[in-house]
Structure formats: C-alpha cells, structure tokens
Amino acid sequence: MGERVRLRELHDGMQAQMLRDVLASEGIVAEIPGAEHRGMLGVLGSYVTIPLMVDARDEVAAREVLAALDAAPLVDEGERDGDDAPPGVSARRRRIALFVGAAFPGGAQYYLRQHWLGTVVLLGAGYSFVIASQQPGAGYAFLVFWVFGIVDGLFGVKSFNAHGPRSVPLQLLLACFVIVLAGATALAVPELGLEELDEPYYDDAYDPYARTN
C-alpha cells in the first residue's frame, strides 16, 4: 500500500462513513481510522476527530468527488429546514430526527450531535422506566423525557442546519430543564389522583347484585 493522504478531519461518525461509501462507489478506497474507537468513548467521543484518508494516487480523483458532493444540495428543496449547514457539517432532516427520537429517548439529540443532552434524556428515561413499577409517577417522567426528546429534535433541526450543533452549556441548560420538568411531573401527577380515574366506580344503588338488608 502506498502513501496515505489525509483529505479531511471529521467530527461526525455518520458523515465519515457516508463519505467513505461515496468514494467506494467511485472505485476509491478510503479509510476512516479511529471511527470505531470514537463510539466506544460515548459522550467524549464527540471530541475525537476522524481522518478521511486515501491512497496518494487517488487524491486528485477523491477531492473531485468530494467537491462535487459539497456542491450538491444536501436536502430536498421541499424539505429544507433552514440555511445550508456550516462547512464540514451534514444537514439533518426532520423525518430522520422524528424516527430516531421516537425509536428511543435521546435518539434525536444524538442525531443532532447533542451528546450531552442526548445522554441525559436517555439515562433519565431509562431510570424512570426501571423504577416505574415502584414509583407511581415515574411512568409520567418517562413520557416527559421521551416527548421532550422528540419535540426538541424536530425544532433543533433548523438550528443545526443553520448554526451546527448546540454548545455544551446550552445542552446542559436544556438537560436541567427536562430533569426539573420530569421530576415535577412525577411528583405532581400522583397528587392529582389521576390513577383513581382508571378504577371502575360502582354504585350499590344500581348494582343488581348488591346485598339488601
């Protein structure tokens, strides 16, 4: 194998795999070393760059393919949710954010590269689900985390396509908000006695089997 040339430094694992596959479809073998290690690091993996490398003999052809890809529209005109994404960032789509957000809590946030917020939503929903059988309000907290993840993901697509991923302080602020909202819901709903509405109500006056004294 000849000398390797680094074409780009990427921060998005999905984008790195996509570019590698595009180059492969043009007959160019590309490598993204370190992509698998990034996933093993969890939240910290977002700070690890992924190099896109090709053989020196394929450098010119590879750069032409990437230039053509950059010039192509990243989203359909009817589905555009904002301005073009910043350089080096793949635009996101609302339908995908909706799908991954509904599939599991925090999925939309991971899709939008908000790893801190996504982790909080995922862990909060998971913990609420586990203790739901012991804590009456935990099920409502799970719904709060899940719905928040979907709604935030849908509204976050436009912001991502215009400005890129949210800053870590903003993610932590939103994480605190959803934790407080979920906790308040878990405490307030049982106090309202909504669970009692699910129990059938019988009036002996209309019960044909009621005993008569």
MISE-780960 format. One record per residue (C-alpha): residue number from 1; residue in one letter; x, y negated, z. Coordinates in steps of 0.1 Angstrom, whole numbers. Layout:
BEGIN
NUM,A,X,Y,Z
...
***
This chain:
BEGIN
1,M,0,0,0
2,G,13,-34,-10
3,E,15,-67,9
4,R,-18,-77,25
5,V,-32,-113,22
6,R,-55,-129,47
7,L,-84,-146,29
8,R,-104,-159,58
9,E,-108,-159,96
10,L,-144,-149,106
11,H,-163,-151,138
12,D,-193,-132,128
13,G,-191,-94,125
14,M,-221,-91,103
15,Q,-207,-117,79
16,A,-173,-99,78
17,Q,-190,-66,69
18,M,-211,-83,43
19,L,-181,-99,26
20,R,-162,-66,27
21,D,-191,-49,10
22,V,-194,-76,-16
23,L,-157,-73,-25
24,A,-160,-35,-26
25,S,-189,-38,-51
26,E,-164,-57,-73
27,G,-138,-29,-70
28,I,-117,-48,-45
29,V,-107,-30,-13
30,A,-109,-53,17
31,E,-102,-47,54
32,I,-116,-64,85
33,P,-92,-51,112
34,G,-104,-57,148
35,A,-141,-58,139
36,E,-148,-26,160
37,H,-129,-39,190
38,R,-150,-71,189
39,G,-181,-51,195
40,M,-165,-33,225
41,L,-159,-66,242
42,G,-195,-76,244
43,V,-200,-113,251
44,L,-163,-120,250
45,G,-162,-105,215
46,S,-176,-137,200
47,Y,-142,-154,207
48,V,-123,-128,187
49,T,-116,-137,151
50,I,-119,-111,124
51,P,-94,-114,94
52,L,-106,-106,59
53,M,-76,-91,42
54,V,-70,-77,7
55,D,-40,-65,-13
56,A,-19,-93,-27
57,R,-26,-81,-62
58,D,-63,-86,-57
59,E,-60,-121,-40
60,V,-70,-141,-71
61,A,-99,-120,-80
62,A,-111,-118,-44
63,R,-110,-156,-40
64,E,-130,-160,-72
65,V,-157,-136,-59
66,L,-159,-154,-25
67,A,-161,-188,-43
68,A,-190,-176,-64
69,L,-207,-162,-33
70,D,-203,-195,-15
71,A,-218,-214,-44
72,A,-249,-191,-45
73,P,-279,-200,-23
74,L,-279,-181,9
75,V,-317,-182,14
76,D,-346,-183,-9
77,E,-360,-218,-16
78,G,-393,-208,-2
79,E,-378,-195,30
80,R,-352,-223,37
81,D,-355,-233,73
82,G,-331,-262,73
83,D,-300,-276,57
84,D,-272,-254,43
85,A,-253,-236,71
86,P,-220,-251,81
87,P,-189,-237,63
88,G,-180,-202,73
89,V,-214,-195,88
90,S,-240,-174,71
91,A,-275,-188,71
92,R,-301,-170,91
93,R,-337,-160,82
94,R,-368,-163,104
95,R,-381,-129,93
96,I,-350,-111,105
97,A,-350,-132,137
98,L,-386,-121,143
99,F,-378,-85,136
100,V,-348,-81,158
101,G,-364,-103,186
102,A,-395,-80,186
103,A,-374,-49,184
104,F,-356,-56,217
105,P,-354,-87,240
106,G,-324,-109,232
107,G,-320,-95,197
108,A,-329,-128,180
109,Q,-303,-146,202
110,Y,-276,-121,192
111,Y,-286,-125,156
112,L,-281,-163,160
113,R,-247,-158,177
114,Q,-260,-169,211
115,H,-244,-141,230
116,W,-246,-156,265
117,L,-283,-164,262
118,G,-290,-130,245
119,T,-273,-111,273
120,V,-293,-129,300
121,V,-326,-122,281
122,L,-316,-86,276
123,L,-305,-79,312
124,G,-334,-98,326
125,A,-360,-79,306
126,G,-342,-46,313
127,Y,-342,-52,350
128,S,-378,-63,351
129,F,-388,-32,331
130,V,-369,-9,355
131,I,-385,-23,387
132,A,-420,-28,372
133,S,-433,3,390
134,Q,-422,-10,424
135,Q,-429,-48,419
136,P,-463,-57,406
137,G,-451,-89,389
138,A,-421,-75,372
139,G,-441,-65,342
140,Y,-451,-101,336
141,A,-415,-112,340
142,F,-406,-86,313
143,L,-432,-102,289
144,V,-417,-137,296
145,F,-382,-126,287
146,W,-395,-108,256
147,V,-417,-135,243
148,F,-391,-162,251
149,G,-366,-143,230
150,I,-389,-142,200
151,V,-401,-178,202
152,D,-366,-192,208
153,G,-352,-171,180
154,L,-378,-184,155
155,F,-372,-221,165
156,G,-335,-215,167
157,V,-331,-205,130
158,K,-335,-240,117
159,S,-310,-254,143
160,F,-285,-226,135
161,N,-287,-233,97
162,A,-281,-270,102
163,H,-255,-271,130
164,G,-243,-235,137
165,P,-246,-216,170
166,R,-256,-234,201
167,S,-229,-244,226
168,V,-223,-222,256
169,P,-235,-249,281
170,L,-268,-252,262
171,Q,-272,-214,262
172,L,-266,-213,299
173,L,-292,-241,305
174,L,-318,-221,285
175,A,-308,-190,304
176,C,-315,-207,337
177,F,-349,-219,323
178,V,-361,-185,313
179,I,-349,-169,346
180,V,-368,-195,366
181,L,-399,-191,343
182,A,-398,-153,346
183,G,-393,-154,383
184,A,-422,-179,388
185,T,-445,-158,367
186,A,-436,-127,386
187,L,-444,-143,419
188,A,-475,-163,408
189,V,-495,-138,388
190,P,-499,-112,416
191,E,-510,-140,439
192,L,-538,-148,415
193,G,-552,-113,419
194,L,-554,-106,382
195,E,-547,-69,388
196,E,-580,-67,407
197,L,-598,-76,375
198,D,-588,-43,360
199,E,-605,-23,387
200,P,-642,-13,380
201,Y,-667,-30,402
202,Y,-697,-10,414
203,D,-728,-25,430
204,D,-746,1,451
205,A,-779,-16,442
206,Y,-775,-4,407
207,D,-758,28,414
208,P,-783,57,408
209,Y,-760,80,429
210,A,-758,56,459
211,R,-770,71,491
212,T,-802,58,506
213,N,-806,56,544
***
